[in-house]
């Protein structure tokens, strides 16, 4: 299969003279809402310089995060994988020898066919995650899955709770252009840290503050850089956001700030809903959230009295066992006040649906068999270790191809994940850019291109444009794109689809043409495709995308997913989080680090310098009570294991809260006796209702000085 050879690398026809620098357009593939349109300095066909945001895309507005601006550190990193490898040592040891591409693909195909002959096609589980959000590079693996009737994947690990919570009320993962925040009088960032993880949003918020005198309010569980930039911040206990939202609604109703006409026309609000909300007072919520009662009242009044109020809802507050219920409760606020009717009003969570794309060819959707089981991505550990119910009544998983995922570090319950990956009866191929913890367990490791070395296009799930990126560089060494690997295996496995005979760029073009979006070349020349909706549709003024056209205060959780038992029938604070107790007195939240993205960028010098070392943030008073000094080595653990971190004391959170930022490689932890597992070994793989997902921010732990914990263990 040719390496995306249907066209030369972007701009090759006008390549600069020796020593000159060309600026070419591309698009960021990473798991971030911004999906930035980019301008890349191409120094030669094999090297880049700096990367900047494209000023012409209104949402990107010339802004790009620091980690992508210095992407040359990553694409030209000396530790990049450059050749296919075959395992020679035990799984997890990382001992490999080079192998040719044809031999590698032959071995993978033969292993898949052997597994299928023994257990049936569902024993093979192609697995992908957010290492790239390319519509070809990530979800193209599904085309092979569906053509071969391999086990499906429910992609829940990042957005399962948040998406279902939004859908419970609004009906679809869509909404207004979040750049409308620039036209707001009040912007509320709830459960997100855009200064660190979504920098483009902050440029639009700054515009609202400068031009309209808008106020920025941030709701979070600790003192983030975004909290520090806010006019007002509410720091609450983890997993209590639903209680805050209910109390705000109580004040809005009790003080006559609700839009009764809007509620009657476009929601299912009624007497039962009103009675329930009125019973959830600020006094009740203060006890749950840890917020002062007057702060809740003041925030509710500010929100209720501001017509142009814009909620930008993040993922953070939903990464809890009650996350979907919390998202639904918060999403009720603009329906109660009628803020949807205003430009610069309403709310935005994510645009993951409603793009008008025909993905049948690219993703093989027309080949999908509804009878084939669908395994929960978030429960890869239970799936691979055969936990009850995880296999959905089907055979064991005995063959996998993993792309865009470092599950040994990113997935919850790392101990179970690694135990599953280490099984002798599991054949594992990992297609990667670096020798990750997951790749060390592989039988075959294939070297992968970066986004600069392949063709793709991307949904701006945090805005309203499709961004497009042609290949900028020649592939490094012997690397191949995800698309080429999928097509190469398809030929060997006898899988049939016209897309297996197309280059990635031909497939991008065909998908856009089928979708009425024009040609790929035209999109690449501009860098993006505007997919914004008219104001009335984006703000649901003609009805919400629900069966009855109304926003639902009464969620139907059973219609959304299989894990709906016990979920409340009205907006609520659902008290199902992993509670702290005498043995585990802290509630740990594990948010992103500023310059890591899941486990990506952990290998670059710039990110390592910026982040320093793995730390745990705890309240100074809590530290004193547990005999912990600032800068001390501490052990953080629960019954799933323990890790060694450096304690950093702060006053920017509530008692009993612990914050561990970033997914560091397991060997980064300051523990000579450690087993190479990182922070996610402490996080449960329990399925989050109703569709699944991970409670990354919902973990009860103990924290002890490292010396004391060693003595206790002895």
VOGU-3710 file (C-alpha; in Angstrom, 3 decimals, decimal comma):
1> xxxxxxxxxx> 0,000/0,000/0,000  1,566/3,364/-0,950  2,265/5,848/1,806  -0,558/8,290/1,010  1,068/8,801/-2,369  -1,908/10,156/-4,302  -0,454/13,662/-4,071  2,838/15,251/-3,041  3,302/16,741/0,376  1,364/19,985/0,709
11> xxxxxxxxxx> 3,082/22,845/-1,055  5,689/20,636/-2,721  5,017/22,244/-6,112  6,122/25,584/-4,684  8,810/24,341/-2,328  11,158/27,110/-1,172  14,702/27,451/-2,354  17,418/26,055/-0,134  17,492/27,943/3,155  14,044/29,507/2,648
21> xxxxxxxxxx> 11,099/28,852/4,946  7,629/28,011/3,624  4,494/28,492/5,700  1,922/25,793/5,035  -1,545/25,238/6,455  -2,461/22,279/8,606  -4,747/21,362/11,488  -4,124/20,128/15,019  -5,188/16,501/15,603  -4,968/16,381/19,373
31> xxxxxxxxxx> -7,669/15,622/21,924  -8,533/19,250/22,634  -11,740/21,189/21,940  -9,896/23,821/19,908  -8,993/21,680/16,844  -6,893/24,630/15,737  -6,249/25,638/12,161  -2,462/25,929/11,969  0,326/27,606/10,068  3,491/25,491/10,018
41> xxxxxxxxxx> 6,992/26,674/9,220  8,365/24,013/6,868  12,132/24,262/6,748  12,575/21,328/4,349  10,580/18,290/3,188  11,588/16,570/6,426  11,802/19,342/9,051  9,577/22,013/10,583  10,191/25,085/12,701  7,511/26,843/14,771
51> xxxxxxxxxx> 3,767/26,355/14,527  1,295/29,243/14,893  -2,477/29,467/14,980  -4,199/30,516/11,769  -5,514/34,062/12,208  -8,163/33,661/9,523  -10,245/31,026/11,328  -12,251/33,182/13,749  -12,193/30,664/16,569  -8,467/29,899/16,371
61> xxxxxxxxxx> -7,790/33,646/15,922  -4,043/33,161/15,608  -3,743/31,458/19,006  -2,134/28,082/19,621  -1,075/26,329/22,831  2,563/26,241/23,835  2,939/22,481/23,405  1,832/22,545/19,758  3,782/25,745/19,004  6,961/23,779/19,693
71> xxxxxxxxxx> 5,805/20,576/18,006  9,218/20,283/16,352  10,353/18,821/19,688  7,942/15,971/19,168  8,024/15,271/15,445  11,850/15,367/15,407  12,331/13,621/18,752  15,277/11,177/18,740  13,198/8,504/20,482  10,546/8,258/17,774
81> xxxxxxxxxx> 9,888/4,758/16,496  11,180/4,344/12,954  10,978/0,602/12,152  8,528/-2,251/12,779  9,550/-4,383/15,755  8,868/-7,946/16,933  8,910/-8,771/20,635  11,855/-10,911/21,766  11,498/-10,718/25,558  8,638/-11,093/27,995
91> xxxxxxxxxx> 5,602/-8,847/27,657  6,205/-5,519/29,317  10,012/-5,785/29,289  10,372/-3,790/26,067  12,780/-6,171/24,329  12,308/-6,090/20,539  14,111/-6,784/17,266  13,528/-5,143/13,867  11,217/-6,799/11,353  10,192/-5,818/7,836
101> xxxxxxxxxx> 6,813/-4,245/7,108  5,524/-7,127/4,986  6,533/-9,703/7,566  4,976/-7,654/10,352  1,643/-7,221/8,584  1,646/-10,904/7,607  2,161/-11,951/11,235  -0,617/-9,657/12,467  -3,070/-10,942/9,866  -2,168/-14,579/10,594
111> xxxxxxxxxx> -2,660/-14,023/14,336  -6,070/-12,415/13,761  -7,151/-15,264/11,498  -6,009/-17,890/14,019  -7,885/-16,146/16,811  -11,007/-15,855/14,680  -10,858/-19,542/13,712  -10,810/-20,526/17,393  -13,297/-18,127/18,990  -15,141/-16,350/16,180
121> xxxxxxxxxx> -14,693/-12,847/14,830  -15,662/-11,066/18,066  -12,463/-12,281/19,742  -10,619/-9,568/17,783  -10,994/-6,086/19,302  -9,566/-3,144/17,340  -9,054/-0,354/19,866  -8,536/3,365/19,342  -8,641/6,478/21,469  -7,875/10,193/21,331
131> xxxxxxxxxx> -4,199/10,210/20,368  -5,544/11,704/17,156  -9,036/12,966/16,418  -8,575/12,587/12,678  -11,727/11,385/10,984  -9,572/9,085/8,862  -6,697/8,380/11,252  -8,774/7,553/14,328  -12,120/6,171/13,204  -10,812/4,606/9,989
141> xxxxxxxxxx> -9,985/1,575/12,128  -13,735/1,043/12,471  -13,918/0,304/8,758  -11,763/-2,798/9,292  -13,758/-3,637/12,418  -17,102/-3,575/10,623  -15,872/-5,291/7,450  -14,528/-8,206/9,522  -17,325/-8,246/12,145  -14,816/-7,715/14,950
151> xxxxxxxxxx> -16,003/-6,511/18,362  -17,212/-2,919/18,396  -16,052/-0,232/20,798  -18,123/2,162/22,892  -15,843/5,195/23,013  -16,684/6,394/26,511  -13,373/7,117/28,222  -13,391/10,883/27,758  -16,951/12,064/27,221  -19,365/9,312/28,238
161> xxxxxxxxxx> -20,806/11,006/31,356  -20,658/14,567/30,014  -22,193/13,758/26,639  -25,064/11,732/28,049  -25,761/14,426/30,637  -26,023/17,056/27,900  -28,123/14,803/25,681  -30,501/14,130/28,579  -31,687/17,728/28,427  -30,714/19,240/25,077
171> xxxxxxxxxx> -31,035/16,059/22,996  -27,937/16,310/20,763  -24,271/17,203/21,082  -24,526/20,539/19,326  -25,030/24,194/20,136  -23,981/27,741/19,290  -20,537/28,826/18,175  -18,657/29,192/21,485  -16,922/32,259/20,054  -20,215/33,927/21,005
181> xxxxxxxxxx> -18,690/34,188/24,470  -17,160/37,401/23,138  -20,683/38,881/22,985  -21,667/37,902/26,514  -22,134/39,987/29,632  -21,406/37,019/31,902  -19,243/34,025/31,011  -19,263/31,032/33,355  -16,541/28,437/32,866  -17,828/25,434/34,767
191> xxxxxxxxxx> -15,504/22,501/35,356  -12,847/23,510/32,840  -9,416/25,112/32,821  -9,114/26,760/29,393  -6,047/28,788/30,326  -4,253/25,427/30,343  -6,339/23,162/28,122  -8,349/25,325/25,696  -6,432/28,544/25,205  -8,452/29,818/22,246
201> xxxxxxxxxx> -11,564/30,201/24,383  -9,762/32,651/26,634  -9,126/35,037/23,737  -12,890/35,315/23,168  -13,540/35,750/26,885  -10,929/38,514/27,040  -12,732/40,268/24,211  -16,033/40,162/26,129  -14,371/41,571/29,208  -12,672/44,347/27,255
211> xxxxxxxxxx> -15,522/45,358/24,955  -18,569/44,632/27,138  -17,247/44,708/30,666  -18,298/41,084/31,013  -17,636/39,203/34,218  -15,858/35,827/34,218  -16,978/33,325/36,843  -15,200/29,983/37,229  -16,571/26,951/39,074  -13,951/24,351/39,947
221> xxxxxxxxxx> -12,492/22,280/42,759  -9,094/23,993/43,055  -7,174/27,146/42,267  -6,394/26,659/38,568  -4,841/29,273/36,271  -8,370/29,933/34,979  -9,620/30,479/38,532  -6,782/32,959/38,997  -7,931/34,831/35,862  -11,559/35,024/37,035
231> xxxxxxxxxx> -13,507/37,932/38,473  -15,275/35,510/40,772  -14,515/31,879/41,587  -16,444/29,199/43,420  -14,246/26,396/44,771  -16,395/23,466/45,816  -16,002/19,848/46,887  -15,457/17,352/44,059  -18,650/15,774/42,746  -21,056/18,367/44,178
241> xxxxxxxxxx> -21,732/20,529/41,111  -25,283/19,250/40,773  -26,112/20,574/44,239  -24,798/24,026/43,324  -26,862/24,064/40,133  -30,021/23,020/42,010  -29,576/25,725/44,629  -29,010/28,348/41,931  -32,251/27,277/40,272  -34,031/27,472/43,610
251> xxxxxxxxxx> -32,971/31,115/44,038  -33,902/31,951/40,447  -37,388/30,499/40,903  -37,933/31,884/44,403  -36,902/35,417/43,374  -38,921/35,524/40,157  -35,943/35,461/37,792  -37,132/32,521/35,674  -38,506/33,084/32,153  -41,937/31,502/32,568
261> xxxxxxxxxx> -42,936/32,067/28,952  -39,823/30,320/27,667  -40,311/27,438/30,104  -43,876/26,933/28,880  -42,973/27,081/25,186  -39,729/25,164/24,926  -39,289/22,914/27,981  -41,100/20,157/29,863  -40,955/22,177/33,081  -43,984/21,630/35,304
271> xxxxxxxxxx> -45,269/21,749/38,910  -43,432/18,575/39,992  -40,123/19,906/38,683  -40,723/23,265/40,372  -41,607/21,736/43,735  -38,492/19,593/43,606  -36,191/22,504/42,759  -37,713/24,795/45,391  -36,892/22,182/48,038  -33,139/22,382/47,229
281> xxxxxxxxxx> -32,128/25,549/49,046  -28,744/27,286/49,271  -28,560/26,080/52,876  -28,923/22,487/51,663  -26,323/23,002/48,928  -23,834/24,776/51,196  -23,636/21,709/53,393  -22,926/19,493/50,372  -20,619/21,733/48,326  -18,640/23,409/51,101
291> xxxxxxxxxx> -19,485/26,818/49,615  -20,743/29,646/51,827  -24,514/29,985/51,479  -24,264/33,670/50,574  -21,810/32,915/47,756  -24,355/30,557/46,242  -27,114/33,143/46,517  -24,967/35,908/45,043  -23,892/33,761/42,104  -27,473/32,667/41,447
301> xxxxxxxxxx> -28,671/36,274/41,425  -25,867/37,354/39,118  -26,650/34,560/36,691  -30,423/34,968/36,916  -30,312/38,729/36,332  -27,911/38,608/33,365  -29,717/37,904/30,108  -26,565/37,438/28,069  -25,112/34,725/30,281  -22,976/32,079/28,567
311> xxxxxxxxxx> -22,083/28,775/30,204  -18,972/27,052/28,836  -19,219/23,576/30,320  -16,045/21,524/30,637  -15,442/17,830/31,140  -13,850/18,090/34,567  -16,941/18,213/36,755  -18,468/15,239/34,925  -15,595/12,810/35,519  -17,346/11,465/38,562
321> xxxxxxxxxx> -19,809/8,676/39,232  -22,561/11,287/39,235  -21,109/13,229/36,308  -23,973/12,782/33,858  -26,501/13,894/36,464  -24,366/16,935/37,311  -24,074/17,911/33,635  -27,834/17,637/33,201  -28,488/19,781/36,273  -26,107/22,519/35,118
331> xxxxxxxxxx> -27,518/22,435/31,576  -30,959/23,264/33,020  -29,822/26,769/34,007  -30,122/28,560/30,614  -33,459/26,842/30,025  -34,737/28,215/33,331  -33,667/31,786/32,582  -34,324/31,715/28,823  -30,715/32,740/28,135  -30,796/30,655/24,954
341> xxxxxxxxxx> -32,713/33,483/23,301  -29,768/35,900/23,453  -26,734/36,208/21,220  -23,893/35,519/23,598  -26,324/33,586/25,799  -27,101/29,936/26,434  -24,492/27,237/26,856  -21,949/25,169/25,002  -20,494/21,798/25,911  -19,235/20,089/22,735
351> xxxxxxxxxx> -20,190/19,673/19,137  -19,722/15,961/18,520  -22,841/15,521/16,411  -24,709/17,546/13,796  -21,863/17,987/11,291  -23,779/16,718/8,271  -21,019/14,262/7,330  -21,572/11,063/5,384  -19,043/8,756/7,053  -20,315/5,467/5,640
361> xxxxxxxxxx> -17,355/5,046/3,305  -14,641/6,391/5,620  -15,777/4,511/8,733  -17,494/1,526/7,141  -20,746/2,336/8,915  -22,815/0,675/6,207  -20,949/-2,577/6,955  -21,763/-2,606/10,681  -23,712/-5,581/12,007  -25,981/-4,592/14,928
371> xxxxxxxxxx> -25,672/-8,131/16,327  -21,943/-7,738/17,027  -21,146/-6,965/20,651  -19,870/-3,548/21,690  -17,228/-3,432/24,434  -16,739/-0,457/26,742  -13,451/1,262/25,904  -13,145/2,548/29,470  -13,246/-0,971/30,867  -10,296/-2,335/28,924
381> xxxxxxxxxx> -8,857/-3,738/32,163  -11,995/-5,697/33,111  -12,460/-6,744/29,469  -8,944/-8,165/29,159  -9,071/-9,869/32,552  -12,521/-11,363/31,911  -14,362/-9,566/34,727  -18,034/-10,564/35,058  -20,198/-8,743/32,527  -17,330/-6,928/30,824
391> xxxxxxxxxx> -17,310/-9,261/27,812  -21,031/-8,752/27,127  -21,609/-12,506/26,961  -19,087/-13,059/24,168  -15,706/-14,776/23,830  -12,476/-13,573/25,421  -10,499/-10,925/23,579  -7,449/-12,736/22,200  -6,248/-10,350/19,458  -5,996/-6,559/19,352
401> xxxxxxxxxx> -4,698/-3,742/17,186  -4,302/-0,578/19,256  -3,957/2,804/17,574  -3,863/6,263/19,197  -4,010/4,872/22,741  -1,623/4,312/25,629  -4,027/2,344/27,782  -1,406/1,002/30,184  -1,102/4,553/31,555  -4,248/6,408/30,451
411> xxxxxxxxxx> -6,998/3,867/31,195  -8,290/3,397/34,764  -7,177/0,593/37,071  -3,743/0,283/35,465  -3,029/-2,906/37,381  -5,899/-4,714/35,654  -5,022/-3,206/32,265  -1,440/-4,411/32,479  -2,463/-7,814/33,760  -4,693/-8,142/30,704
421> xxxxxxxxxx> -2,050/-6,902/28,269  0,439/-9,378/29,749  -1,732/-12,436/28,999  0,143/-15,070/27,006  -2,973/-15,859/24,975  -3,456/-12,246/23,832  -1,858/-11,243/20,551  -1,259/-7,510/20,613  -0,158/-5,126/17,876  0,449/-1,483/18,860
431> xxxxxxxxxx> 0,836/1,208/16,190  2,660/4,093/17,875  5,007/7,053/17,548  6,996/6,249/20,713  7,738/3,171/22,811  4,929/3,761/25,297  4,085/1,635/28,309  1,403/-0,041/26,200  3,742/-0,714/23,270  6,093/-2,560/25,624
441> xxxxxxxxxx> 3,445/-5,289/25,933  2,997/-5,714/22,175  3,967/-8,716/20,078  4,394/-6,413/17,084  5,052/-2,653/17,296  4,470/-0,595/14,151  5,954/2,916/13,767  3,343/5,630/13,170  3,401/8,958/11,395  2,487/12,183/13,156
451> xxxxxxxxxx> -0,281/14,430/11,843  2,324/16,410/9,887  3,168/13,283/7,880  -0,316/12,196/6,812  -3,596/13,583/5,428  -6,759/14,075/7,450  -9,549/16,372/8,570  -10,981/17,052/12,003  -14,190/18,023/13,773  -13,711/21,144/15,863
461> xxxxxxxxxx> -15,683/19,655/18,731  -15,117/22,854/20,705  -16,249/25,140/17,869  -18,106/25,059/14,548  -15,529/24,375/11,820  -14,047/21,299/10,200  -10,288/21,817/10,017  -8,251/20,243/7,237  -4,613/19,224/7,099  -2,653/17,917/4,116
471> xxxxxxxxxx> 0,629/16,196/4,712  3,379/18,721/5,482  6,413/16,441/5,806  7,637/13,228/4,264  7,055/10,302/6,653  9,878/9,817/9,135  12,037/6,737/8,506  9,722/3,740/7,891  6,654/5,170/9,624  3,243/4,591/8,084
481> xxxxxxxxxx> -0,087/6,271/8,680  -3,013/4,649/10,451  -4,869/4,563/7,149  -2,094/2,673/5,392  -1,854/0,101/8,179  -5,611/-0,483/8,129  -5,590/-0,891/4,336  -2,562/-3,175/4,411  -4,191/-5,471/6,951  -7,529/-5,393/5,122
491> xxxxxxxxxx> -5,915/-6,858/1,993  -4,341/-9,676/3,980  -7,537/-10,395/5,908  -9,850/-10,401/2,869  -11,838/-7,386/4,112  -13,785/-5,612/1,388  -14,587/-1,928/0,983  -13,759/0,525/-1,818  -12,063/2,698/0,813  -9,330/0,097/1,325
501> xxxxxxxxxx> -8,093/0,879/-2,201  -8,103/4,661/-1,746  -5,412/6,939/-0,408  -6,224/8,947/2,701  -6,555/12,157/0,691  -8,879/10,472/-1,808  -10,982/9,314/1,138  -11,054/12,804/2,654  -12,171/14,183/-0,707  -14,815/11,499/-1,231
511> xxxxxxxxxx> -16,226/12,053/2,262  -16,473/15,807/1,824  -18,003/15,470/-1,652  -20,579/12,935/-0,417  -21,419/15,324/2,421  -21,928/18,333/0,172  -18,909/20,125/1,683  -16,960/20,686/-1,546  -13,576/19,288/-2,468  -10,722/18,411/-0,156
521> xxxxxxxxxx> -8,308/20,586/-2,142  -10,537/23,641/-1,762  -10,876/22,980/1,971  -7,116/22,543/2,357  -6,443/25,815/0,540  -8,570/27,641/3,113  -7,696/25,405/6,046  -11,224/24,789/7,287  -14,909/24,472/6,401  -17,402/26,668/8,230
531> xxxxxxxxxx> -20,266/24,522/9,557  -21,951/27,058/11,814  -25,750/27,025/11,993  -28,094/30,005/11,752  -28,681/31,706/15,103  -32,234/30,371/15,497  -31,115/26,763/15,003  -27,898/27,022/17,007  -29,882/28,472/19,953  -32,807/26,053/19,547
541> xxxxxxxxxx> -35,335/28,857/19,128  -37,321/26,627/16,780  -37,132/23,705/19,203  -34,552/21,414/20,747  -33,313/18,259/18,970  -35,481/16,027/21,138  -38,518/13,985/20,040  -40,935/16,633/21,345  -38,751/19,632/20,481  -38,400/20,651/24,124
551> xxxxxxxxxx> -35,587/20,848/26,632  -36,055/18,045/29,153  -35,877/18,781/32,849  -37,056/15,166/33,150  -34,245/12,996/31,744  -34,855/9,547/30,279  -31,626/7,883/31,348  -32,736/4,427/30,243  -32,924/5,638/26,643  -29,299/6,793/26,774
561> xxxxxxxxxx> -27,389/3,785/28,038  -27,237/0,478/29,896  -25,994/1,733/33,279  -29,058/3,776/34,227  -30,190/1,976/37,383  -30,902/4,366/40,234  -30,347/7,558/38,252  -32,684/10,371/39,402  -35,741/11,297/37,355  -35,354/15,045/37,981
571> xxxxxxxxxx> -32,369/17,444/38,114  -30,424/16,439/41,203  -27,266/15,959/43,185  -26,765/12,186/42,969  -24,819/11,068/46,037  -22,988/8,051/44,589  -19,382/9,243/44,605  -16,537/7,265/46,173  -16,766/8,634/49,691  -13,814/9,507/51,857
581> xxxxxxxxxx> -13,576/7,648/55,176  -11,166/7,181/58,058  -8,956/4,885/55,997  -9,048/7,103/52,898  -9,652/10,665/54,113  -8,917/12,475/50,825  -10,947/12,804/47,615  -8,471/12,852/44,720  -9,026/14,660/41,438  -6,617/13,947/38,543
591> xxxxxxxxxx> -6,981/16,839/36,033  -4,761/17,518/32,986  -1,374/19,138/33,292  -0,849/22,320/31,299  1,710/20,966/28,834  0,786/17,269/28,692  -2,209/15,956/26,793  -3,129/12,622/28,346  0,232/10,854/27,893  1,221/12,807/24,762
601> xxxxxxxxxx> 3,991/15,411/25,095  5,349/13,741/28,237  8,420/12,883/26,177  9,262/16,449/25,085  11,864/18,523/26,934  9,733/21,664/26,975  6,828/19,923/28,680  9,075/18,126/31,152  10,748/21,399/32,152  7,400/23,161/32,541
611> xxxxxxxxxx> 5,765/20,458/34,648  8,783/19,571/36,794  7,764/16,389/38,613  4,600/14,532/39,660  3,065/16,301/42,638  -0,006/16,173/44,832  -1,623/19,448/45,908  -3,142/19,396/49,393  -4,425/22,003/51,785  -1,785/23,241/54,212
621> xxxxxxxxxx> -4,036/22,461/57,180  -4,602/18,898/55,923  -0,879/18,438/55,479  -0,213/19,547/59,038  -2,804/17,107/60,356  -1,101/14,232/58,543  2,489/15,201/59,284  3,308/16,201/55,705  5,802/18,959/54,902  5,892/21,040/51,748
631> xxxxxxxxxx> 8,159/19,312/49,213  8,128/15,997/51,077  7,899/12,639/49,338  4,511/11,104/50,062  2,711/7,914/49,187  -0,824/8,281/47,812  -2,896/5,138/47,698  -5,994/3,036/48,211  -6,847/-0,629/47,816  -5,910/-0,462/44,103
641> xxxxxxxxxx> -2,281/0,419/44,849  -0,067/3,373/45,683  2,260/5,855/43,991  5,009/8,131/45,277  4,655/11,884/44,671  5,984/15,188/45,953  3,612/17,118/48,225  2,917/20,753/47,426  0,900/22,733/49,942  -1,730/25,250/48,893
651> xxxxxxxxxx> -4,698/27,206/50,196  -6,572/26,943/46,904  -8,907/24,029/47,622  -11,257/22,734/50,277  -10,337/20,399/53,165  -10,097/16,757/52,183  -9,364/17,437/48,493  -6,174/16,271/46,755  -5,145/17,272/43,230  -2,710/15,307/41,033
661> xxxxxxxxxx> -2,183/17,006/37,674  -1,142/15,104/34,566  -0,580/11,528/33,440  3,134/11,079/33,942  4,993/8,029/32,646  5,183/5,439/35,374  8,956/5,696/35,661  8,664/9,411/36,511  7,499/8,721/40,055  10,157/9,078/42,719
671> xxxxxxxxxx> 9,983/5,541/43,999  12,947/3,227/43,364  10,818/0,235/44,341  7,921/1,258/42,099  6,360/-0,991/39,478  6,146/1,614/36,698  2,446/2,333/37,120  1,177/5,890/37,299  -1,692/7,729/38,917  -4,464/5,870/37,101
681> xxxxxxxxxx> -3,699/2,705/39,015  -5,664/4,390/41,831  -8,707/5,163/39,651  -11,599/2,717/39,456  -12,807/1,212/36,189  -16,404/1,182/37,479  -18,810/2,041/34,658  -20,298/5,523/35,026  -24,005/5,805/34,276  -25,735/5,812/31,924
691> xxxxxxxxxx> -23,386/4,993/29,006  -20,032/4,303/30,650  -16,918/6,369/31,131  -14,345/6,875/33,845  -14,608/8,609/37,220  -11,092/10,064/36,929  -11,963/12,792/39,453  -13,770/10,587/41,935  -11,200/8,594/43,918  -10,828/8,201/47,675
701> xxxxxxxxxx> -7,191/7,929/48,839  -4,911/8,119/51,832  -1,768/10,289/51,813  1,170/9,509/54,086  4,807/10,556/54,332  6,729/8,008/52,275  8,813/6,901/55,243  5,755/6,325/57,435  3,947/4,370/54,727  7,011/2,173/54,234
711> xxxx> 7,120/1,497/57,969  3,373/0,757/58,049  3,727/-1,669/55,142  6,656/-3,393/56,839
//
